[in-house]
Amino acid sequence: MEPDQPKIKILGQEIPYPNSWTAVAGILIVAGLVGFIVWVYFVCAEHEHLTAFSNLVLHKFSSKGVTEEKANYRIIQFWTPSEKTRRDLEKSNVTPEALKWQTVTEEKVNEFGVKLSKMSKVIGHRRYEVAGHGRATFKHGWWWVVTVKDDFKLEDFAKFYISYWGNPDEVYLEEYRTHEQYVR
């Protein structure tokens, strides 16, 4: 670098003016990337554009065809035992304690759904019969998908779950949030 060549000073760093087409191309690429990042931040991060980046957007449709986007909701998912669970557990070496809390009737499962629906922050739920291998052994059960308001307390739900089922272990939940969490 020649001592008398004009320089650009950025944050204390002296950079010579570009004097070749590759240097100009490099500067244009960096400027383009900075511009793209600014565009994503200010344009795509607006509320109406965030659905492209979200996990969950709920819509409410009226009979007149009017739609309203519902925000500030979450979906939680979890497993509970079914009538088939005990049969699966008897085939493996599980503790009597695990066998006890996972021995249920269809009435107990239905009652759980009724109590769940009556919780103040629960919007609705559905359940699916599933079979799989988790922390313990292969077993059947129910997979619950529950839509809740954003201020629904997972800790309170975990206490309800443990109290209802008599589960001595941890409760594992999956949670999906709406896009409102991304709004500045």
Order of alpha helices (4+ residues) and beta strands (2+ residues): beta-beta-alpha-beta-beta-beta-alpha-alpha-alpha-beta-beta-alpha-beta
